[in-house]
Amino acid sequence: MSFTHISFLFLLLLKFSPLTLIGQDQSVIDQFNRDLRNAQNDKQRLDAHLGLADEYLFCLPDSAQYHSIKGYELAEELEELGKLAKLSNFRGIVEHNHGHYLSALELYQKSRSVYAQLGDMEGAVKALNNIGIIYGVIGEPHKAIASYLESLQYNEEHGLEVQASRNLFNVAMSYLELKEFDLARGYVERLKEYQNGSKEMANPLTLEAELLLHDGKLDEALSVVRSALEIATTGGDLSNEGSLHVLKAEILRSMGRTGEALASIQKASTLADEYDFNDIKIEALAEKVNILSAMGLYDKAYFNQKELIRTKDSLDGINKMNIMSELNTKYETEKRDAEIALQSQQLQSKSFWMFVISLSTIALAVIIFMIYFTLQKKKRLNGLLTRQNQEIKSQRQKIISSISYAKRIQHSSLIPPGRLQEIFKESFIFFKPKDIVSGDFYWFRVIDNMIYLAVVDCTGHGVPGAFMSLIAAEKLNKAVGEMGLRDPGEIITAVNKQIIESLNQESAPENAQDGLDLSLCLVNQHTGEIKFSGANSSIIILNDKNEFNEVRSTALGVGGAIYGKMYKNGFCFETTSINYQSGDYLFMFTDGFHDQFGGLDLKKFNKGQFREMLKECSNIGLNNSHEFCNNIFEQWRGSTSQTDDILVLGVRL
């Protein structure tokens, strides 16, 4: 069950005034418009723009954007800090609704800073709640939780119960998304203590239903989700209503009441189709496949499974087109940057010569003419530079927003780390991209009771690396899905072939080396055997005596023109079998961590320190190792920039 939509039940952007989405008072709007027309000075104009931005914020976003920007500029000019803080928040809400998440984050942070400067901590804390929402949207749940908890502490200390209840809801919801059920349960219990019948209080019913389903208490879960549905329907919260119908169907299916489950999923599908709720559409199709399979209607289940794949592929296609568009925009922006730099240099040169000429003994008439001519040209060039700089700023924002959206796409394609703990009771994944998006990614599947684990390091990082990661993930899925391959060496050989053919590398020049390194393990828990194959990588097995066994792979990568020419000769990747004992540890990793520069001498972290860190991970328990690895990395890196994408995966066998 996804919380993409139900999260908006109480993740409402706080606008520092009572929240009203409909039924705006037209007489108030008319009065503000009259005030704006009749304004005698900038202060009156500021007040009118502020009032109109407030009224339009959740009903006419384009009008809200216009008035919030105009008011913001006046507030800065007049140094009206209180109004500047409020308008920063309004602008953040507008940018958020337009999908410009980094701009929204910057504006919320400015709002918080100005409120803190004024000593208005209640305003600063409300801005902090909005900052947490942005972190949740862009896939930074731990930062979101930290923001909510800081806001919660202030609201509880000052008796602001409504705001505190919303903070508790957001924290619990974030932990449910992370599959941290025990932590989520604790915050749900705290949220229940705030219930006093007020409609403004965050309602815990949806969260309770999800927890009861997880605990197998199906009758209670069904009763609670029905209550939540009644509230969502009455309040007109359509996206939440759709997600709750999917949750209800999941509960009914678990109870064996498949006919009722199918009826509930149909309601969710109808809402998703009518209002273009794409996430709910995918959730509903996935649950419908489960219901039809439970009913023995395998032909219909197969048809819906195909529709689910088609819908996902369609959305992925749109997302990939967005990324391509951003790359093109980035190229054009860099090109325009170079042109403007040249024009700026020319302008500075002309200004310098005008200064020299102005000190010379040329006749007064010539001096006046030259000054006049130069000033006119400078004015035209300054106007051109101003317009181009504004355009570049706009293009840069679009690039950052789209790449941030690409990060959400990439993270959504990764299986949540919590799923790995369902397979291995002790496990962790430390994933730290160098840039917004990453060339490293992890991949795991359970096929025929065999567990497949892969750690992949694509050429480059950032956007180019992310492109290769999308290609590599698709080829892995094809190798085990459509082609039905099961041997790790055969799977990597097939991926190698597909990438070389997809990128036309058999005939490409030898400097076309786009490709990847990877480790791929097949874990057979019944026989205590690991089958391993890799490309220019290795894995480490640590036994109960703290003895390391590093198993190396073929010292060649996947893809690239050189390997493309080798492939013509029938090159294949080999598979190695390793026996293990229950309780041994398996670690898979890319080279980003041990190649990181840092320390007092700015040297690489190196393999020796890396192995010692893995040994300490086994001592403290893998479930606690993510934060431990992050602390080690940040202490070593210090003020040095991150060298490469970082990925470490560990499981206790």
C-alpha positions in Angstrom: 0.0 0.0 0.0 1.6 3.3 -1.1 1.2 6.5 1.0 1.8 8.7 -2.0 -1.8 10.0 -1.8 -3.0 9.5 1.7 -0.1 11.5 2.9 -1.8 14.7 1.7 -4.6 14.2 4.3 -2.5 16.2 6.8 0.6 17.1 4.9 -1.1 20.4 4.0 1.2 23.3 3.4 0.9 25.7 6.4 0.2 29.1 5.2 0.3 30.8 8.6 -3.4 31.6 8.5 -6.6 29.4 8.6 -6.5 26.9 5.7 -9.3 27.4 3.2 -9.4 25.8 -0.2 -12.8 26.7 -1.4 -15.4 29.3 -0.8 -13.2 32.3 -1.0 -14.9 35.6 0.1 -15.3 37.5 -3.2 -16.1 40.7 -1.3 -12.7 40.5 0.4 -11.0 39.9 -2.9 -12.8 42.8 -4.5 -11.7 45.1 -1.7 -8.1 44.1 -2.0 -8.3 44.8 -5.8 -9.7 48.3 -5.1 -7.0 48.9 -2.5 -4.4 48.0 -5.1 -5.9 50.3 -7.8 -6.2 53.2 -5.4 -2.8 52.7 -3.6 -0.9 56.0 -3.0 2.4 54.4 -2.0 4.4 51.2 -2.0 3.3 50.2 1.5 -0.3 50.2 0.5 0.5 48.3 -2.7 2.4 45.7 -0.5 -0.6 45.2 1.8 -2.9 44.7 -1.2 -0.6 42.2 -3.0 -0.2 40.3 0.3 -3.9 40.1 0.8 -4.6 38.9 -2.7 -1.8 36.3 -2.6 -3.3 34.9 0.6 -6.8 34.7 -0.9 -5.8 33.2 -4.2 -3.2 30.7 -2.7 -5.3 27.6 -3.0 -7.8 28.5 -5.6 -6.0 30.5 -8.3 -2.3 29.5 -8.2 -1.2 31.7 -11.1 -2.8 34.8 -9.6 -1.3 33.8 -6.3 2.2 33.5 -7.9 1.9 37.0 -9.5 0.8 38.8 -6.3 3.2 36.9 -4.1 6.2 37.9 -6.3 5.1 41.5 -6.5 4.6 41.7 -2.8 7.9 39.9 -2.1 9.8 42.5 -4.2 8.1 45.4 -2.3 8.7 43.8 1.1 12.4 43.4 0.3 12.6 47.1 -0.9 10.7 48.4 2.2 12.5 46.0 4.5 9.1 44.8 5.9 10.6 41.5 7.3 7.4 40.1 8.8 5.6 40.4 5.5 8.7 39.2 3.6 8.7 36.0 5.7 5.0 35.4 5.0 5.4 36.0 1.3 8.4 33.8 1.1 6.2 31.0 2.4 3.4 31.8 -0.1 5.9 31.7 -3.0 7.3 28.4 -1.6 3.7 26.9 -1.7 3.2 28.1 -5.3 6.6 26.7 -6.4 5.8 23.4 -4.7 2.5 23.1 -6.5 4.3 23.7 -9.8 6.8 20.9 -9.0 9.8 23.3 -8.5 10.8 21.6 -5.2 14.3 23.1 -4.8 13.0 26.6 -5.3 10.2 25.8 -2.8 12.8 24.5 -0.3 14.9 27.7 -0.7 11.9 29.9 -0.1 10.7 28.0 2.9 14.2 28.2 4.4 14.3 31.9 3.8 10.9 32.2 5.5 12.1 30.3 8.5 15.3 32.4 8.7 13.4 35.7 8.6 10.9 34.5 11.2 13.7 33.4 13.5 15.4 36.8 13.0 12.2 38.5 14.1 12.0 36.1 17.1 8.7 34.7 15.8 9.4 31.0 16.5 5.9 29.9 15.8 6.2 31.2 12.2 9.7 29.6 11.9 8.4 26.2 13.1 5.5 26.3 10.6 8.0 27.0 7.8 10.1 24.0 9.2 7.0 21.8 8.7 6.8 22.8 5.1 10.6 22.1 4.7 9.9 18.6 6.0 7.2 18.1 3.4 9.6 19.0 0.6 12.2 16.6 1.9 9.6 13.9 1.8 8.6 14.7 -1.7 12.1 14.6 -3.1 12.9 11.2 -1.4 14.8 12.3 1.7 12.6 10.7 4.4 15.1 10.9 7.2 15.6 14.7 6.7 11.8 15.0 6.6 11.4 13.2 9.9 14.1 15.4 11.5 12.2 18.5 10.4 8.9 17.2 11.7 10.4 16.2 15.1 12.0 19.6 15.6 8.7 21.3 14.8 6.9 18.8 17.1 9.1 19.6 20.1 8.3 23.3 19.8 4.6 22.8 19.3 4.3 20.5 22.3 6.3 22.8 24.5 4.0 25.7 23.6 0.7 23.8 23.8 0.0 24.1 20.0 -2.0 20.8 19.9 -3.4 21.0 16.3 0.1 21.6 14.8 1.6 19.0 17.1 -1.0 16.4 15.9 -0.1 17.1 12.3 3.6 16.7 13.1 2.9 13.3 14.7 0.9 12.2 11.7 3.7 13.1 9.3 6.4 11.4 11.4 4.3 8.2 11.7 3.5 8.2 8.0 7.2 8.7 7.1 8.2 5.7 9.2 5.4 3.6 7.6 6.9 4.5 4.2 10.3 3.3 5.5 8.6 0.0 6.8 9.7 0.9 10.3 6.5 -0.4 11.8 7.4 -0.3 15.5 8.6 3.3 15.3 5.4 4.3 13.3 3.2 2.5 16.0 4.7 4.6 18.8 3.9 7.9 17.0 0.4 6.7 16.2 -0.2 6.0 19.9 1.0 9.5 20.7 -1.3 10.9 18.0 -4.3 9.1 19.5 -3.8 11.0 22.8 -4.5 14.3 20.9 -8.0 13.2 19.7 -10.6 15.5 21.2 -13.3 15.5 18.5 -11.9 18.5 16.7 -11.9 18.3 12.9 -8.6 20.2 12.8 -6.8 17.5 14.6 -4.9 15.0 12.5 -6.9 11.7 12.4 -4.9 8.5 12.9 -7.4 6.1 11.4 -5.6 5.5 8.1 -2.3 4.8 9.9 -4.0 2.4 12.3 -5.6 0.5 9.5 -2.2 0.0 7.8 -0.6 -1.2 11.1 -3.5 -3.6 11.8 -3.1 -5.1 8.4 0.6 -5.5 8.9 -0.2 -7.3 12.3 -2.8 -9.6 10.7 -5.7 -8.1 12.7 -7.9 -8.1 9.7 -11.4 -7.5 11.2 -10.1 -4.5 13.2 -8.3 -3.2 10.1 -11.5 -3.4 8.0 -13.5 -1.6 10.7 -10.9 1.2 10.9 -10.5 1.7 7.2 -14.3 2.0 6.8 -14.3 4.8 9.3 -11.4 6.5 7.5 -13.2 6.1 4.2 -16.3 7.8 5.6 -14.2 10.8 6.8 -12.4 11.0 3.4 -15.7 10.8 1.4 -17.4 13.4 3.6 -14.5 15.8 3.3 -14.1 15.4 -0.5 -10.5 14.1 -0.2 -10.6 12.1 -3.5 -7.0 11.0 -3.7 -7.1 9.8 -0.1 -10.4 8.1 -0.8 -8.9 6.2 -3.8 -5.9 5.0 -1.8 -8.2 3.9 1.1 -10.3 1.8 -1.3 -7.1 0.0 -2.4 -6.2 -0.6 1.3 -9.7 -1.9 2.0 -9.4 -4.3 -1.0 -6.1 -5.6 0.3 -7.7 -6.3 3.7 -10.8 -8.0 2.2 -8.6 -10.2 0.0 -6.5 -11.2 3.0 -9.8 -12.2 4.7 -10.8 -14.3 1.7 -13.7 -12.0 0.7 -12.5 -11.6 -2.8 -15.8 -10.5 -4.3 -16.0 -7.5 -2.0 -12.3 -6.8 -2.6 -12.9 -6.7 -6.3 -15.8 -4.2 -5.8 -13.6 -2.0 -3.7 -10.7 -2.0 -6.2 -13.2 -1.0 -8.9 -14.1 2.1 -6.9 -10.4 3.0 -6.6 -9.9 2.5 -10.4 -12.9 4.7 -11.2 -11.5 7.5 -9.1 -8.0 7.1 -10.5 -9.2 7.2 -14.1 -11.5 10.1 -13.6 -9.0 12.3 -11.8 -5.7 11.0 -13.4 -4.3 9.7 -10.1 -1.6 7.6 -11.7 -0.1 6.2 -8.5 -3.5 5.0 -7.4 -4.1 3.5 -10.9 -0.9 1.4 -10.6 -1.7 0.4 -7.0 -5.3 -0.6 -8.0 -4.0 -2.7 -11.0 -1.4 -4.5 -8.8 -4.0 -5.3 -6.1 -6.5 -6.4 -8.8 -4.0 -8.9 -10.1 -3.6 -10.3 -6.6 -7.4 -10.6 -6.1 -8.1 -12.3 -9.5 -5.2 -14.7 -8.8 -6.8 -15.5 -5.4 -10.1 -16.2 -7.2 -8.5 -18.6 -9.6 -9.2 -16.3 -12.6 -5.7 -16.6 -14.0 -6.6 -15.4 -17.5 -8.0 -12.2 -16.2 -5.2 -11.8 -13.8 -2.7 -12.2 -16.7 -4.6 -9.6 -18.7 -4.4 -7.1 -15.8 -0.8 -7.9 -15.2 0.0 -6.9 -18.8 -2.0 -3.7 -18.3 -0.1 -3.0 -15.2 3.2 -3.4 -17.0 2.0 -1.3 -19.9 0.9 1.5 -17.5 4.2 1.5 -15.7 6.2 1.4 -18.9 4.1 4.3 -20.2 4.8 6.4 -17.2 8.5 5.4 -17.2 8.7 6.5 -20.9 7.3 9.9 -20.0 9.8 10.2 -17.2 12.7 9.3 -19.5 11.6 11.8 -22.0 11.7 14.4 -19.2 15.3 13.5 -18.5 16.2 13.8 -22.2 14.6 17.2 -22.3 16.6 18.3 -19.3 19.9 17.2 -20.9 19.1 19.2 -24.0 18.2 22.2 -21.8 21.4 21.8 -19.9 23.4 21.8 -23.1 21.7 24.9 -24.4 22.2 26.7 -21.1 25.9 26.0 -21.0 26.2 27.2 -24.5 24.4 30.5 -23.7 26.6 30.8 -20.5 29.7 30.8 -22.8 28.2 33.4 -25.1 27.3 35.7 -22.2 30.7 35.3 -20.7 32.3 36.4 -24.0 29.9 39.4 -24.2 30.7 40.4 -20.6 34.4 40.2 -21.4 33.9 42.4 -24.4 31.9 44.9 -22.4 34.5 45.1 -19.6 37.2 45.7 -22.2 35.2 48.5 -23.8 34.6 50.1 -20.4 38.3 50.0 -19.6 39.2 51.8 -22.9 36.5 54.3 -22.3 38.1 55.1 -19.0 41.5 55.6 -20.7 40.0 57.7 -23.4 38.2 59.9 -20.8 41.6 60.8 -19.4 43.2 61.7 -22.7 43.5 65.1 -24.3 41.1 64.4 -27.2 38.9 67.3 -28.2 35.8 67.9 -26.1 33.5 67.1 -29.0 35.1 63.7 -29.6 35.0 62.9 -25.9 31.3 63.7 -25.6 30.5 61.7 -28.7 32.4 58.7 -27.6 30.9 58.7 -24.1 27.4 59.1 -25.5 28.0 56.3 -28.0 29.5 54.0 -25.5 26.8 54.6 -22.9 24.1 53.8 -25.4 25.8 50.6 -26.4 26.4 49.6 -22.8 22.7 50.2 -22.0 21.7 47.9 -24.9 24.2 45.3 -23.8 23.1 45.5 -20.2 19.5 45.1 -21.2 20.5 42.0 -23.3 22.6 40.6 -20.4 19.8 41.1 -17.9 17.2 39.3 -20.1 19.7 36.5 -20.8 20.6 36.1 -17.2 16.9 35.9 -16.3 16.4 33.3 -18.9 19.5 31.3 -17.7 18.2 31.5 -14.1 14.8 30.1 -15.3 16.5 27.4 -17.3 18.7 26.4 -14.4 15.7 26.1 -12.1 14.0 23.9 -14.7 17.1 21.7 -14.9 17.4 21.3 -11.1 13.7 20.6 -10.7 13.7 18.0 -13.4 16.9 16.3 -12.2 15.3 16.3 -8.7 12.3 14.7 -10.2 14.6 12.2 -12.0 15.9 11.3 -8.6 12.4 10.4 -7.4 12.0 8.3 -10.6 15.3 6.5 -10.0 14.6 5.9 -6.3 11.0 4.7 -7.1 12.6 2.1 -9.4 14.7 0.7 -6.6 13.1 -1.9 -4.3 12.7 -0.4 -0.8 15.5 -1.5 1.6 12.9 -2.7 4.0 12.0 -5.5 1.5 15.5 -6.9 1.9 14.9 -7.2 5.7 11.9 -9.4 4.8 14.3 -11.8 3.2 17.3 -11.5 5.5 16.5 -10.6 9.2 19.8 -8.7 9.4 20.7 -6.5 6.4 21.5 -2.9 5.4 22.0 -0.8 2.3 24.2 2.3 2.5 23.4 4.3 -0.7 24.8 7.8 -1.1 24.8 9.4 -4.6 27.5 12.0 -5.3 25.0 14.2 -7.2 21.2 14.4 -7.2 21.0 11.2 -9.2 23.3 8.2 -9.2 25.2 5.9 -11.5 25.3 3.2 -8.7 22.2 1.1 -7.9 21.3 -2.1 -6.2 19.0 -4.9 -7.5 17.5 -8.0 -5.9 14.9 -10.6 -6.8 13.5 -13.9 -5.4 13.0 -16.4 -8.2 12.2 -20.1 -7.7 13.1 -19.7 -3.9 16.6 -18.5 -5.0 17.7 -15.0 -3.9 19.5 -12.9 -6.5 21.5 -9.8 -5.3 23.3 -7.3 -7.5 25.4 -4.2 -6.9 26.1 -2.1 -10.0 28.5 0.8 -10.7 27.8 2.5 -14.1 30.2 4.7 -15.9 30.2 8.2 -14.5 27.9 9.7 -12.0 25.1 12.3 -12.0 22.8 12.4 -15.0 25.1 10.3 -17.4 25.5 7.6 -14.7 21.7 7.6 -14.0 21.1 7.1 -17.7 23.3 4.0 -17.7 21.7 2.8 -14.5 18.2 2.9 -16.2 19.6 0.9 -19.1 21.4 -1.6 -16.9 18.4 -2.3 -14.7 16.2 -2.9 -17.7 18.7 -5.4 -19.2 19.0 -7.3 -15.9 15.2 -7.6 -15.7 15.1 -8.7 -19.3 17.8 -11.4 -18.7 16.0 -13.0 -15.8 12.4 -12.2 -17.0 12.0 -12.6 -20.7 15.1 -14.7 -21.3 14.6 -16.8 -18.2 18.3 -17.1 -17.3 19.3 -18.2 -13.8 23.1 -18.7 -13.8 24.9 -15.5 -12.7 27.6 -15.7 -15.4 25.0 -16.3 -18.1 23.0 -13.4 -16.9 26.0 -11.0 -16.9 27.0 -12.3 -20.4 23.5 -11.6 -21.6 23.5 -8.1 -20.1 26.9 -7.4 -21.7 25.5 -8.5 -25.1 22.4 -6.4 -24.8 24.3 -3.2 -23.8 26.8 -3.5 -26.5 24.1 -4.0 -29.1 21.9 -1.2 -27.7 24.8 1.3 -27.8 26.2 0.0 -31.1 29.6 -0.6 -29.4 30.7 -3.4 -31.7 31.6 -0.8 -34.4 32.1 2.2 -32.1 35.6 3.9 -31.6 37.6 2.5 -28.7 37.2 5.6 -26.6 33.4 4.9 -26.4 33.6 3.1 -23.0 30.1 3.6 -21.6 29.4 0.5 -19.5 29.4 -0.8 -15.9 31.0 -2.9 -13.2 28.8 -5.2 -11.2 28.6 -8.1 -8.7 25.8 -10.7 -9.0 25.1 -13.4 -6.4 22.7 -16.2 -6.3 22.1 -17.3 -2.7 20.7 -20.8 -2.1 19.7 -20.9 1.6 18.7 -24.5 1.4 22.2 -25.8 0.3 24.3 -23.0 1.9 25.9 -22.1 -1.4 26.5 -18.8 -3.2 27.0 -18.7 -7.0 28.9 -15.5 -7.9 29.8 -13.8 -11.1 31.0 -10.3 -11.6 32.6 -7.7 -13.9 35.6 -5.9 -12.6 34.3 -6.3 -9.0 34.5 -8.5 -5.9 32.5 -9.6 -2.9 33.5 -10.2 0.8 32.3 -13.1 3.0 33.0 -12.7 6.7 32.7 -15.8 8.9 32.1 -16.1 12.7 35.9 -16.1 13.3 36.2 -12.6 11.7 38.0 -14.2 8.8 37.6 -12.4 5.4 37.2 -14.2 2.1 37.3 -11.7 -0.8 36.1 -13.4 -4.0 37.2 -11.5 -7.1 35.5 -11.6 -10.5 36.6 -11.3 -14.1 38.7 -8.2 -14.4 36.7 -6.8 -17.3 33.7 -4.5 -17.3 30.3 -4.8 -19.0 29.8 -2.8 -22.2 32.3 -0.5 -23.9 33.8 -0.6 -27.4 36.9 -2.6 -26.4 34.7 -5.3 -24.8 32.3 -5.0 -27.7 35.1 -6.2 -30.0 36.0 -9.0 -27.6 32.3 -10.1 -27.6 32.6 -10.9 -31.3 34.9 -13.8 -30.2 32.3 -15.3 -27.9 33.5 -13.9 -24.6 31.5 -15.2 -21.5 31.6 -14.3 -17.8 32.3 -17.2 -15.4 30.4 -18.3 -12.3 32.1 -19.2 -9.1 30.5 -21.4 -6.3 31.2 -20.6 -2.6 29.9 -22.6 0.4 28.9 -20.6 3.5 27.8 -21.4 7.0 24.6 -20.0 8.6 25.5 -16.7 10.4 28.2 -15.7 7.8 28.1 -12.2 6.4 28.0 -11.3 2.7 29.1 -7.8 1.7 28.7 -6.3 -1.9 29.9 -2.8 -2.8 31.1 -0.4 -5.4 34.5 1.4 -5.3 33.1 4.8 -4.1 33.6 4.3 -0.4 37.2 3.0 -0.3 38.3 5.5 -3.1 37.1 8.5 -1.1 39.8 11.0 -0.3 40.0 12.4 3.3 41.7 12.2 6.6 44.6 14.4 7.8 46.7 13.5 4.7 43.9 13.6 2.1 44.5 10.0 1.2 42.0 7.3 0.0 40.0 5.4 2.6 41.5 2.2 1.1 40.4 -1.4 1.2 42.1 -2.2 4.6 40.1 0.4 6.5 37.0 -0.6 4.5 37.3 -4.3 5.6 37.7 -3.1 9.2 34.6 -1.0 8.9 32.7 -4.1 7.6 33.9 -6.1 10.5 32.6 -3.5 13.0 29.3 -3.6 11.1 29.0 -7.3 11.9 29.8 -6.5 15.6 27.1 -3.8 16.0 24.5 -5.6 13.9 23.7 -4.9 10.3 20.3 -3.3 11.1 22.3 -0.5 12.9 25.0 -0.2 10.2 23.5 2.4 7.9 24.0 5.3 10.3 27.4 3.9 11.5 28.7 3.8 7.9 27.4 7.3 7.2 29.2 8.7 10.4 32.5 7.0 9.3 32.2 8.4 5.8 31.4 12.0 7.0 34.2 12.0 9.6 36.7 10.7 7.0 35.6 13.1 4.2 35.5 16.2 6.4 35.4 19.3 4.2 36.5 17.3 1.1 33.9 16.9 -1.7 32.5 13.4 -2.3 34.5 11.6 -4.9 32.0 9.2 -6.4 28.6 7.5 -5.9 28.7 5.2 -2.9 26.8 1.9 -2.4 27.4 -0.8 0.2 25.0 -3.8 0.7 25.4 -6.3 3.6 23.3 -9.4 4.6 23.7 -12.0 7.3 23.3 -15.4 5.7 
